[in-house]
Amino acid sequence: MAKLRITWIKSAIGYNKSQKRTLDTLGFHRLNQSVTHDDSMSLRGMINKVRHLVKVEEANEAK
């Protein structure tokens, strides 16, 4: 399964509360933090909601 690395690059100050909750749900605690998740439709929906606040790239799987 593909993995996505999501990096929080812009502050959520001044944005809708639901967008801030989405960032929390994605697992972010601070700006410029990166998290890795398995790619899924629900994850893509969350990323789409906060696409102006995050950067998304495919994670390299080194096994």
CNS distance restraints for C-alpha pairs under 8 A (distance, minus, plus):
assign (resid   1 and name CA) (resid  38 and name CA) 6.74 0.50 0.50
assign (resid   1 and name CA) (resid  39 and name CA) 7.11 0.50 0.50
assign (resid   2 and name CA) (resid  38 and name CA) 6.05 0.50 0.50
assign (resid   2 and name CA) (resid  39 and name CA) 5.63 0.50 0.50
assign (resid   2 and name CA) (resid  58 and name CA) 7.52 0.50 0.50
assign (resid   2 and name CA) (resid  59 and name CA) 7.84 0.50 0.50
assign (resid   3 and name CA) (resid  36 and name CA) 6.61 0.50 0.50
assign (resid   3 and name CA) (resid  37 and name CA) 5.63 0.50 0.50
assign (resid   3 and name CA) (resid  38 and name CA) 4.48 0.50 0.50
assign (resid   3 and name CA) (resid  39 and name CA) 5.40 0.50 0.50
assign (resid   3 and name CA) (resid  58 and name CA) 6.07 0.50 0.50
assign (resid   3 and name CA) (resid  59 and name CA) 5.43 0.50 0.50
assign (resid   3 and name CA) (resid  60 and name CA) 7.83 0.50 0.50
assign (resid   3 and name CA) (resid  61 and name CA) 7.82 0.50 0.50
assign (resid   4 and name CA) (resid  36 and name CA) 5.56 0.50 0.50
assign (resid   4 and name CA) (resid  37 and name CA) 5.50 0.50 0.50
assign (resid   4 and name CA) (resid  38 and name CA) 6.25 0.50 0.50
assign (resid   4 and name CA) (resid  39 and name CA) 6.08 0.50 0.50
assign (resid   4 and name CA) (resid  56 and name CA) 6.73 0.50 0.50
assign (resid   4 and name CA) (resid  57 and name CA) 5.78 0.50 0.50
assign (resid   4 and name CA) (resid  58 and name CA) 4.58 0.50 0.50
assign (resid   4 and name CA) (resid  59 and name CA) 5.14 0.50 0.50
assign (resid   5 and name CA) (resid  34 and name CA) 6.48 0.50 0.50
assign (resid   5 and name CA) (resid  35 and name CA) 5.69 0.50 0.50
assign (resid   5 and name CA) (resid  36 and name CA) 4.45 0.50 0.50
assign (resid   5 and name CA) (resid  37 and name CA) 6.70 0.50 0.50
assign (resid   5 and name CA) (resid  56 and name CA) 5.87 0.50 0.50
assign (resid   5 and name CA) (resid  57 and name CA) 5.35 0.50 0.50
assign (resid   5 and name CA) (resid  58 and name CA) 5.82 0.50 0.50
assign (resid   5 and name CA) (resid  59 and name CA) 5.21 0.50 0.50
assign (resid   6 and name CA) (resid  34 and name CA) 5.46 0.50 0.50
assign (resid   6 and name CA) (resid  35 and name CA) 5.41 0.50 0.50
assign (resid   6 and name CA) (resid  36 and name CA) 6.26 0.50 0.50
assign (resid   6 and name CA) (resid  37 and name CA) 7.95 0.50 0.50
assign (resid   6 and name CA) (resid  54 and name CA) 6.56 0.50 0.50
assign (resid   6 and name CA) (resid  55 and name CA) 5.72 0.50 0.50
assign (resid   6 and name CA) (resid  56 and name CA) 4.62 0.50 0.50
assign (resid   6 and name CA) (resid  57 and name CA) 6.57 0.50 0.50
assign (resid   7 and name CA) (resid  32 and name CA) 6.05 0.50 0.50
assign (resid   7 and name CA) (resid  33 and name CA) 5.66 0.50 0.50
assign (resid   7 and name CA) (resid  34 and name CA) 4.22 0.50 0.50
assign (resid   7 and name CA) (resid  35 and name CA) 6.56 0.50 0.50
assign (resid   7 and name CA) (resid  54 and name CA) 5.45 0.50 0.50
assign (resid   7 and name CA) (resid  55 and name CA) 5.12 0.50 0.50
assign (resid   7 and name CA) (resid  56 and name CA) 6.49 0.50 0.50
assign (resid   8 and name CA) (resid  28 and name CA) 7.34 0.50 0.50
assign (resid   8 and name CA) (resid  30 and name CA) 7.82 0.50 0.50
assign (resid   8 and name CA) (resid  31 and name CA) 5.58 0.50 0.50
assign (resid   8 and name CA) (resid  32 and name CA) 5.08 0.50 0.50
assign (resid   8 and name CA) (resid  33 and name CA) 5.75 0.50 0.50
assign (resid   8 and name CA) (resid  34 and name CA) 6.56 0.50 0.50
assign (resid   8 and name CA) (resid  53 and name CA) 6.15 0.50 0.50
assign (resid   8 and name CA) (resid  54 and name CA) 4.48 0.50 0.50
assign (resid   8 and name CA) (resid  55 and name CA) 6.53 0.50 0.50
assign (resid   9 and name CA) (resid  31 and name CA) 6.16 0.50 0.50
assign (resid   9 and name CA) (resid  32 and name CA) 5.28 0.50 0.50
assign (resid   9 and name CA) (resid  33 and name CA) 7.98 0.50 0.50
assign (resid   9 and name CA) (resid  53 and name CA) 5.79 0.50 0.50
assign (resid   9 and name CA) (resid  54 and name CA) 5.28 0.50 0.50
assign (resid   9 and name CA) (resid  55 and name CA) 6.68 0.50 0.50
assign (resid  10 and name CA) (resid  31 and name CA) 6.99 0.50 0.50
assign (resid  10 and name CA) (resid  32 and name CA) 8.00 0.50 0.50
assign (resid  10 and name CA) (resid  52 and name CA) 7.71 0.50 0.50
assign (resid  10 and name CA) (resid  53 and name CA) 4.76 0.50 0.50
assign (resid  10 and name CA) (resid  54 and name CA) 6.76 0.50 0.50
assign (resid  11 and name CA) (resid  31 and name CA) 6.77 0.50 0.50
assign (resid  11 and name CA) (resid  53 and name CA) 6.89 0.50 0.50
assign (resid  12 and name CA) (resid  19 and name CA) 7.56 0.50 0.50
assign (resid  12 and name CA) (resid  20 and name CA) 6.21 0.50 0.50
assign (resid  12 and name CA) (resid  53 and name CA) 7.16 0.50 0.50
assign (resid  15 and name CA) (resid  19 and name CA) 6.76 0.50 0.50
assign (resid  15 and name CA) (resid  20 and name CA) 7.34 0.50 0.50
assign (resid  16 and name CA) (resid  20 and name CA) 6.74 0.50 0.50
assign (resid  17 and name CA) (resid  21 and name CA) 6.30 0.50 0.50
assign (resid  18 and name CA) (resid  22 and name CA) 6.18 0.50 0.50
assign (resid  19 and name CA) (resid  23 and name CA) 6.42 0.50 0.50
assign (resid  19 and name CA) (resid  49 and name CA) 6.90 0.50 0.50
assign (resid  19 and name CA) (resid  50 and name CA) 6.23 0.50 0.50
assign (resid  20 and name CA) (resid  24 and name CA) 6.44 0.50 0.50
assign (resid  21 and name CA) (resid  25 and name CA) 6.12 0.50 0.50
assign (resid  22 and name CA) (resid  26 and name CA) 6.19 0.50 0.50
assign (resid  22 and name CA) (resid  46 and name CA) 6.43 0.50 0.50
assign (resid  22 and name CA) (resid  49 and name CA) 7.84 0.50 0.50
assign (resid  22 and name CA) (resid  50 and name CA) 7.48 0.50 0.50
assign (resid  23 and name CA) (resid  27 and name CA) 6.58 0.50 0.50
assign (resid  23 and name CA) (resid  28 and name CA) 5.79 0.50 0.50
assign (resid  23 and name CA) (resid  50 and name CA) 7.58 0.50 0.50
assign (resid  24 and name CA) (resid  28 and name CA) 5.39 0.50 0.50
assign (resid  24 and name CA) (resid  29 and name CA) 7.03 0.50 0.50
assign (resid  26 and name CA) (resid  35 and name CA) 7.79 0.50 0.50
assign (resid  26 and name CA) (resid  46 and name CA) 7.79 0.50 0.50
assign (resid  27 and name CA) (resid  35 and name CA) 6.94 0.50 0.50
assign (resid  28 and name CA) (resid  33 and name CA) 6.61 0.50 0.50
assign (resid  28 and name CA) (resid  34 and name CA) 7.63 0.50 0.50
assign (resid  28 and name CA) (resid  35 and name CA) 7.28 0.50 0.50
assign (resid  29 and name CA) (resid  33 and name CA) 7.34 0.50 0.50
assign (resid  36 and name CA) (resid  59 and name CA) 7.28 0.50 0.50
assign (resid  39 and name CA) (resid  43 and name CA) 6.50 0.50 0.50
assign (resid  39 and name CA) (resid  44 and name CA) 7.29 0.50 0.50
assign (resid  40 and name CA) (resid  44 and name CA) 6.22 0.50 0.50
assign (resid  41 and name CA) (resid  45 and name CA) 6.28 0.50 0.50
assign (resid  42 and name CA) (resid  46 and name CA) 6.46 0.50 0.50
assign (resid  43 and name CA) (resid  47 and name CA) 6.20 0.50 0.50
assign (resid  44 and name CA) (resid  48 and name CA) 6.05 0.50 0.50
assign (resid  45 and name CA) (resid  49 and name CA) 6.35 0.50 0.50
assign (resid  46 and name CA) (resid  50 and name CA) 6.69 0.50 0.50
assign (resid  47 and name CA) (resid  51 and name CA) 5.49 0.50 0.50
assign (resid  47 and name CA) (resid  54 and name CA) 7.64 0.50 0.50
assign (resid  50 and name CA) (resid  54 and name CA) 6.54 0.50 0.50
assign (resid  51 and name CA) (resid  55 and name CA) 7.26 0.50 0.50
